[in-house]
Amino acid sequence: MQYVRRSEHAVGAVLLVLVLGAISSMTAQSPPSPTPTPSSTPKPSLEKHFFINLLKDQYGIWTFPLRLQKDDWKWAVPLAGASIALLNTDEATGHALHYDKTRLDVSKAVSIGGTGYATAGSAIAIYAIGRVTHNERARETGILSFEALINTGIVTEVIKTVAQRPRPLEDNGEGEFFVHGSSFISGHSSSIWTLAAVVNDEYGKRHPWVKYGMFGLATAVSLSRYTGQNHFLGDILLGSAVGYGIGHFVYLKHHDTDLDKLASPMKPVTKFEKYFPRINTALDHRTRTYGATLAWNF
């Protein structure tokens, strides 16, 4: 009986992982750059086409496994392997945690960052700031984050409904699929990684601290769902993959590349360079004079 249950567990995991692995492999796909045209027709507004874009996103997300290519498996196979390994050890890792009020309280506090109120609220706030300050990148970041979060929420709820996996503190922590429950996948993890993906794509290249900050926050929130005994590690890994994949997918599909042309390139600086002044020397051979200028940015 135990062998049969484990087999069902593995089969269900493989099927779900293949779908989610395909979704995460969208991160390797970049849409081709549009050919510039002399047309002066304004680009469609993200606000005006919000609901149409949502429908197109959902179609692209659910049909992507049908368009898998050879290169896509370099993302799907490692993810599937890691997921199956975690899913088959979830019962053991879940039982490894014992009751600790301090750990549970800290985990609960950290996990707030992955709630719909926090993630959607952040997206709305970024959008509002962009509108008020006429910052087009912030405006786009806010609306694409909100759009991606809706897409992620739909996918997450569908998977939860199909998987029917109890949470770690239910059914003796066995974590079997197709029983009852809503543990698989972690909604907090998928939401926070969706927001992190969009914000990183918008700002991470020019501001590395944004990348490390957002990914660090997403990792902390995700792990808090395990330490808080709300989810198994397998739930968290797949939830994070779904969130990141959908966030990156929405950005690639709807990002306005003209914003990148407007941004001036930033000269990379060393770790300590910004804390020291820049000294430029000048020498005039004709007048036989020399001098120096001091520049220090605070």
C-alpha positions as CSV (number, residue, x, y, z in Angstrom):
1,M,0.0,0.0,0.0
2,Q,2.8,2.4,0.8
3,Y,4.5,1.6,-2.5
4,V,1.2,2.3,-4.4
5,R,0.7,5.6,-2.6
6,R,4.3,6.6,-3.4
7,S,3.8,5.7,-7.0
8,E,0.7,7.9,-7.2
9,H,2.6,10.6,-5.5
10,A,5.4,10.4,-8.0
11,V,3.1,10.2,-11.1
12,G,1.2,13.3,-10.0
13,A,4.3,15.2,-9.3
14,V,5.8,14.4,-12.7
15,L,2.7,15.6,-14.5
16,L,2.5,18.8,-12.6
17,V,6.2,19.5,-12.8
18,L,6.3,19.1,-16.5
19,V,3.6,21.7,-16.8
20,L,5.3,24.1,-14.4
21,G,8.7,23.3,-15.9
22,A,7.4,24.4,-19.2
23,I,6.0,27.6,-17.7
24,S,9.4,28.4,-16.1
25,S,11.2,27.8,-19.3
26,M,9.5,30.9,-20.7
27,T,12.2,32.8,-18.9
28,A,14.6,31.6,-21.5
29,Q,12.5,33.0,-24.3
30,S,12.8,36.6,-25.5
31,P,10.5,38.0,-28.1
32,P,12.2,39.2,-31.2
33,S,12.9,42.9,-31.3
34,P,10.4,44.7,-33.5
35,T,11.7,46.3,-36.7
36,P,11.6,50.1,-36.4
37,T,9.1,51.8,-38.7
38,P,8.6,55.4,-39.6
39,S,5.0,55.3,-38.5
40,S,4.0,57.9,-35.8
41,T,1.1,55.8,-34.5
42,P,1.2,55.8,-30.7
43,K,1.7,52.5,-28.9
44,P,-1.4,51.0,-27.3
45,S,-1.8,51.9,-23.7
46,L,-1.2,49.1,-21.2
47,E,-4.2,50.5,-19.2
48,K,-6.5,50.5,-22.2
49,H,-5.6,46.9,-23.2
50,F,-5.2,45.5,-19.7
51,F,-8.0,42.9,-19.9
52,I,-7.2,41.9,-23.5
53,N,-3.5,41.4,-22.4
54,L,-4.7,39.3,-19.5
55,L,-6.6,36.9,-21.9
56,K,-3.6,36.7,-24.2
57,D,-1.3,36.0,-21.3
58,Q,-3.4,33.2,-20.1
59,Y,-3.5,31.7,-23.6
60,G,0.2,31.9,-23.9
61,I,0.9,30.4,-20.4
62,W,-1.4,27.4,-20.7
63,T,-0.5,26.6,-24.3
64,F,3.3,27.1,-24.0
65,P,3.9,23.4,-23.3
66,L,2.7,22.6,-26.8
67,R,5.4,24.9,-28.2
68,L,8.3,23.4,-26.3
69,Q,11.6,23.4,-28.2
70,K,14.8,21.5,-27.7
71,D,16.5,24.4,-25.8
72,D,13.6,24.7,-23.4
73,W,14.4,21.4,-21.7
74,K,17.6,22.9,-20.2
75,W,15.3,24.7,-17.9
76,A,12.5,22.2,-17.5
77,V,14.6,19.1,-16.8
78,P,16.7,20.5,-13.9
79,L,13.5,22.0,-12.4
80,A,11.6,18.7,-12.8
81,G,14.5,16.8,-11.2
82,A,14.8,19.1,-8.2
83,S,11.1,19.2,-7.7
84,I,10.7,15.4,-7.8
85,A,13.5,15.1,-5.3
86,L,11.8,17.5,-2.9
87,L,8.3,16.2,-3.4
88,N,9.5,12.7,-2.5
89,T,11.3,13.9,0.7
90,D,8.6,16.4,1.7
91,E,7.2,14.1,4.4
92,A,10.6,13.6,6.0
93,T,11.5,17.3,5.9
94,G,8.1,18.3,7.1
95,H,8.4,16.1,10.2
96,A,11.9,17.5,10.8
97,L,10.3,20.7,12.2
98,H,9.0,20.6,15.7
99,Y,6.8,23.2,17.5
100,D,8.7,26.4,18.3
101,K,6.6,29.4,19.0
102,T,9.3,31.9,18.3
103,R,10.1,30.4,14.9
104,L,6.4,30.3,14.0
105,D,5.9,33.9,15.0
106,V,8.9,35.1,13.0
107,S,7.8,33.0,10.0
108,K,4.3,34.4,10.1
109,A,5.6,38.0,10.2
110,V,8.0,37.4,7.3
111,S,5.4,35.7,5.2
112,I,3.2,38.8,5.2
113,G,5.4,40.0,2.3
114,G,3.9,37.3,0.1
115,T,0.2,38.1,0.8
116,G,-2.0,39.5,-1.9
117,Y,-2.3,42.7,0.1
118,A,1.4,43.3,0.2
119,T,2.3,42.3,-3.4
120,A,-0.7,43.8,-5.1
121,G,-0.5,46.9,-2.9
122,S,3.1,47.3,-3.8
123,A,2.3,47.1,-7.5
124,I,-0.5,49.7,-7.2
125,A,1.8,52.0,-5.2
126,I,4.5,51.8,-7.8
127,Y,2.0,52.5,-10.5
128,A,0.6,55.5,-8.6
129,I,4.0,57.0,-8.0
130,G,4.8,56.6,-11.7
131,R,1.6,58.4,-12.7
132,V,2.0,61.2,-10.2
133,T,5.7,61.8,-11.0
134,H,5.3,61.1,-14.8
135,N,7.9,58.3,-14.5
136,E,7.1,56.0,-17.4
137,R,9.2,53.1,-16.1
138,A,7.6,53.1,-12.7
139,R,4.2,53.3,-14.3
140,E,5.0,50.3,-16.5
141,T,6.5,48.4,-13.6
142,G,3.3,48.9,-11.5
143,I,0.8,47.9,-14.2
144,L,2.9,44.9,-15.4
145,S,3.4,43.7,-11.9
146,F,-0.3,43.9,-11.2
147,E,-1.1,42.1,-14.5
148,A,1.5,39.4,-13.7
149,L,0.1,38.9,-10.2
150,I,-3.4,38.3,-11.6
151,N,-2.0,35.7,-14.0
152,T,-0.1,34.0,-11.3
153,G,-3.1,34.0,-9.0
154,I,-5.2,32.3,-11.7
155,V,-2.6,29.6,-12.4
156,T,-1.9,29.0,-8.7
157,E,-5.6,28.5,-7.9
158,V,-6.1,26.1,-10.8
159,I,-3.1,24.0,-9.7
160,K,-4.2,24.0,-6.1
161,T,-7.7,22.8,-7.1
162,V,-6.2,20.0,-9.3
163,A,-3.4,18.9,-6.9
164,Q,-5.6,18.7,-3.7
165,R,-2.6,18.3,-1.4
166,P,-3.0,18.7,2.4
167,R,-0.7,21.0,4.3
168,P,2.1,19.7,6.5
169,L,0.0,19.8,9.7
170,E,-2.8,17.9,8.1
171,D,-3.2,14.1,7.5
172,N,-0.1,13.3,9.6
173,G,2.0,15.4,7.3
174,E,2.1,12.7,4.6
175,G,1.6,15.3,1.8
176,E,-0.2,12.9,-0.6
177,F,-1.7,14.4,-3.8
178,F,-5.4,14.2,-4.9
179,V,-6.8,13.9,-1.4
180,H,-7.9,17.4,-0.2
181,G,-6.3,20.6,0.7
182,S,-4.5,23.6,-0.9
183,S,-0.8,23.1,-0.1
184,F,0.5,22.7,-3.6
185,I,1.7,25.2,-4.8
186,S,2.6,27.9,-2.4
187,G,0.6,31.0,-3.3
188,H,2.8,33.3,-1.1
189,S,5.9,32.1,-3.0
190,S,4.4,32.4,-6.4
191,S,3.2,36.0,-5.7
192,I,6.4,37.4,-4.2
193,W,8.5,35.8,-7.0
194,T,6.2,37.3,-9.6
195,L,6.7,40.8,-8.2
196,A,10.4,40.2,-7.8
197,A,10.8,39.1,-11.4
198,V,9.0,42.2,-12.9
199,V,10.8,44.7,-10.7
200,N,14.2,43.0,-11.4
201,D,13.6,43.0,-15.1
202,E,12.8,46.7,-15.0
203,Y,15.5,47.9,-12.7
204,G,17.9,45.1,-11.9
205,K,20.4,45.7,-14.7
206,R,21.0,49.3,-13.8
207,H,20.7,48.9,-10.0
208,P,22.1,45.6,-8.8
209,W,20.9,46.3,-5.2
210,V,17.3,46.0,-6.6
211,K,18.0,42.5,-7.9
212,Y,19.6,41.3,-4.7
213,G,17.0,43.0,-2.5
214,M,14.0,41.7,-4.3
215,F,15.4,38.1,-4.7
216,G,16.5,38.1,-1.1
217,L,13.1,39.2,0.0
218,A,11.4,36.6,-2.2
219,T,13.7,33.9,-0.8
220,A,13.0,34.9,2.8
221,V,9.2,34.9,2.3
222,S,9.3,31.6,0.5
223,L,11.3,29.8,3.2
224,S,9.1,31.3,5.9
225,R,6.3,29.2,4.5
226,Y,8.3,26.1,5.3
227,T,9.6,27.2,8.7
228,G,6.0,28.3,9.5
229,Q,4.8,24.8,8.6
230,N,2.4,26.2,6.0
231,H,3.9,24.4,3.0
232,F,6.3,21.6,2.1
233,L,9.6,22.5,0.3
234,G,8.2,21.0,-2.9
235,D,5.3,23.4,-2.8
236,I,7.6,26.3,-2.3
237,L,10.1,25.5,-5.1
238,L,7.3,25.0,-7.7
239,G,5.4,28.1,-6.5
240,S,8.6,30.2,-6.8
241,A,9.3,28.8,-10.3
242,V,5.7,29.5,-11.5
243,G,5.9,33.1,-10.0
244,Y,9.2,33.9,-11.5
245,G,8.3,32.4,-14.9
246,I,5.0,34.2,-15.2
247,G,6.5,37.6,-14.0
248,H,9.3,37.4,-16.6
249,F,6.9,36.2,-19.3
250,V,4.6,39.2,-18.8
251,Y,7.6,41.6,-18.8
252,L,9.0,40.2,-22.0
253,K,5.6,40.3,-23.7
254,H,4.6,43.8,-22.8
255,H,7.7,45.8,-22.0
256,D,8.2,49.1,-23.9
257,T,11.7,48.9,-25.3
258,D,11.7,52.6,-25.9
259,L,12.2,53.1,-22.2
260,D,15.6,51.4,-22.5
261,K,16.7,53.9,-25.1
262,L,15.8,56.8,-22.9
263,A,17.9,55.5,-20.0
264,S,21.4,56.7,-20.1
265,P,24.1,54.0,-19.6
266,M,25.7,53.8,-16.2
267,K,29.4,53.4,-15.8
268,P,30.1,50.4,-13.5
269,V,31.8,51.3,-10.3
270,T,33.8,49.3,-7.9
271,K,32.6,48.4,-4.4
272,F,34.3,51.4,-2.7
273,E,34.6,53.8,-5.6
274,K,31.5,55.7,-4.8
275,Y,32.8,56.6,-1.3
276,F,35.9,58.5,-2.6
277,P,36.3,61.7,-4.6
278,R,37.4,61.7,-8.3
279,I,40.5,63.8,-9.1
280,N,41.2,64.8,-12.7
281,T,44.5,66.4,-13.6
282,A,45.0,68.9,-16.4
283,L,48.3,70.0,-18.2
284,D,48.7,72.8,-20.7
285,H,52.0,72.5,-22.5
286,R,51.6,75.8,-24.3
287,T,51.3,77.9,-21.1
288,R,53.3,75.4,-19.0
289,T,50.6,75.3,-16.3
290,Y,48.9,72.4,-14.7
291,G,46.1,71.9,-12.3
292,A,43.5,69.5,-10.9
293,T,39.7,69.3,-10.4
294,L,38.0,67.5,-7.5
295,A,34.6,65.9,-7.9
296,W,32.7,64.1,-5.1
297,N,29.2,62.9,-5.3
298,F,27.3,62.4,-2.1
